[in-house]
Amino acid sequence: MNQIQVQHEPIQVAAEQEALWRGKPQVGALVTFVGLMRDINADREVSAMTLEHYPGMTEKALEAIAAEAAERWDLLGLRIVHRVGLLTPQEPIVFVGVVSQHRTDAFRACEFLIDYLKTKAPFWKKETTPEGERWVEARATDETAAGRWSP
């Protein structure tokens, strides 16, 4: 049911969406989130970003996040695809897709997944700016968003 992929290759958003619902007539809702690389962060120009991860450990963390979503909501499938390596503005960084019989479960699960990905998945981002490279710090707003899902 849960599919996790960490890859260097570009994300094929339409194909990922269709793979979640095609051949599953019981699906009544498909909710997706696509995070894109921006050309600005913290009011500074960004020309590229490099995402790093620990192979094996990262996938295990993503599987745990996906399993928690599947326990909380009545889902018929979910998919997380996360890019690593060098990205430029407008490239998809992450795809999160969820299917269920009803929209409420799909919306909540998708929102939970992206909130937890932003705070619990072991990825490191280094931005390239006109002033040089810099590591991206975690944002307090991401922690606040993820905190609302705590029991």
C-alpha positions as CSV (number, residue, x, y, z in Angstrom):
1,M,0.0,0.0,0.0
2,N,2.7,2.5,1.0
3,Q,5.2,3.4,-1.6
4,I,8.4,5.3,-0.8
5,Q,11.0,6.5,-3.3
6,V,14.1,8.7,-2.9
7,Q,15.6,9.5,-6.2
8,H,17.9,11.8,-8.2
9,E,15.6,11.7,-11.3
10,P,12.9,14.3,-11.8
11,I,9.5,13.5,-10.4
12,Q,6.8,12.6,-13.0
13,V,3.9,14.2,-11.1
14,A,1.0,13.1,-13.5
15,A,2.3,9.5,-13.6
16,E,2.6,9.3,-9.8
17,Q,-0.9,10.6,-9.4
18,E,-2.4,8.1,-11.9
19,A,-0.5,5.2,-10.3
20,L,-2.3,5.9,-7.1
21,W,-5.9,5.5,-8.4
22,R,-5.8,3.7,-11.7
23,G,-7.4,0.3,-11.4
24,K,-8.9,1.0,-8.0
25,P,-12.6,1.8,-8.5
26,Q,-13.1,2.1,-4.7
27,V,-11.0,5.3,-4.7
28,G,-13.2,8.4,-4.2
29,A,-10.5,10.9,-3.3
30,L,-7.0,11.6,-4.5
31,V,-5.1,14.4,-2.7
32,T,-1.6,15.4,-3.6
33,F,1.0,17.9,-2.6
34,V,4.0,18.8,-4.7
35,G,6.8,20.9,-3.1
36,L,8.7,23.0,-5.6
37,M,12.1,24.5,-5.3
38,R,11.8,28.3,-5.0
39,D,14.2,31.0,-6.3
40,I,14.1,32.9,-3.0
41,N,14.4,31.9,0.6
42,A,14.6,34.2,3.7
43,D,14.5,37.2,1.3
44,R,17.6,36.0,-0.5
45,E,18.0,34.8,-4.1
46,V,18.6,31.1,-4.5
47,S,19.9,29.7,-7.8
48,A,20.2,26.0,-6.8
49,M,19.8,23.6,-3.9
50,T,21.5,20.4,-3.1
51,L,19.5,17.8,-1.0
52,E,21.5,15.2,0.9
53,H,20.3,12.1,2.8
54,Y,21.5,8.9,4.4
55,P,20.4,6.1,2.1
56,G,18.6,3.4,4.0
57,M,18.0,5.5,7.1
58,T,16.0,8.1,5.1
59,E,13.7,5.5,3.5
60,K,13.2,3.8,6.9
61,A,12.1,7.2,8.3
62,L,9.7,7.8,5.4
63,E,8.2,4.3,5.8
64,A,7.6,5.0,9.5
65,I,5.8,8.3,8.7
66,A,3.7,6.6,6.0
67,A,2.8,3.8,8.4
68,E,1.7,6.3,11.0
69,A,-0.6,8.0,8.4
70,A,-2.0,4.6,7.4
71,E,-2.8,3.9,11.1
72,R,-4.5,7.2,11.6
73,W,-6.7,7.4,8.5
74,D,-8.6,5.0,6.3
75,L,-6.4,5.0,3.2
76,L,-6.3,3.0,0.1
77,G,-2.8,3.9,-0.8
78,L,-0.1,6.5,-0.5
79,R,3.1,7.5,-2.2
80,I,6.0,9.7,-1.2
81,V,8.7,10.5,-3.8
82,H,11.5,12.8,-2.6
83,R,14.3,14.2,-4.7
84,V,18.0,14.3,-3.7
85,G,20.9,15.8,-5.5
86,L,21.1,19.1,-7.3
87,L,17.8,21.0,-8.0
88,T,17.0,24.3,-9.7
89,P,14.0,26.6,-9.2
90,Q,10.7,25.2,-10.3
91,E,11.8,21.6,-10.0
92,P,9.6,19.4,-7.8
93,I,11.4,18.4,-4.6
94,V,8.7,16.2,-3.1
95,F,5.5,14.5,-4.2
96,V,3.0,13.2,-1.6
97,G,-0.1,11.5,-2.8
98,V,-2.9,9.8,-0.8
99,V,-6.0,8.0,-2.0
100,S,-9.1,7.0,0.1
101,Q,-12.8,6.4,-0.3
102,H,-13.5,9.9,1.1
103,R,-11.8,13.3,0.9
104,T,-11.5,14.0,4.6
105,D,-9.2,11.1,5.2
106,A,-7.2,11.9,2.1
107,F,-6.8,15.6,2.9
108,R,-5.8,15.1,6.6
109,A,-3.4,12.3,5.8
110,C,-1.7,14.3,3.0
111,E,-1.3,17.3,5.3
112,F,0.1,15.1,8.1
113,L,2.6,13.5,5.8
114,I,4.0,16.8,4.5
115,D,4.2,18.3,8.0
116,Y,6.0,15.2,9.3
117,L,8.3,15.1,6.2
118,K,9.4,18.7,6.9
119,T,10.3,17.9,10.5
120,K,11.1,14.2,10.9
121,A,12.7,13.0,7.6
122,P,16.5,13.1,7.5
123,F,17.2,15.4,4.6
124,W,19.7,18.2,4.5
125,K,19.4,21.2,2.2
126,K,22.2,23.4,1.0
127,E,21.3,26.5,-1.0
128,T,23.4,28.3,-3.6
129,T,23.1,32.0,-3.4
130,P,25.0,35.0,-4.9
131,E,26.9,35.2,-1.6
132,G,27.8,31.5,-1.7
133,E,26.4,28.3,-0.3
134,R,24.5,28.0,3.0
135,W,22.8,25.2,4.9
136,V,19.0,25.6,5.4
137,E,17.9,25.8,9.0
138,A,14.7,24.2,10.3
139,R,11.8,26.6,10.6
140,A,9.8,27.1,13.8
141,T,6.7,27.3,11.7
142,D,7.3,23.7,10.4
143,E,7.7,22.4,14.0
144,T,4.5,24.2,15.0
145,A,2.6,22.6,12.1
146,A,3.8,19.1,12.9
147,G,3.1,19.6,16.6
148,R,-0.7,19.8,16.0
149,W,-0.7,16.1,15.1
150,S,0.8,15.0,18.4
151,P,-1.6,13.0,20.6
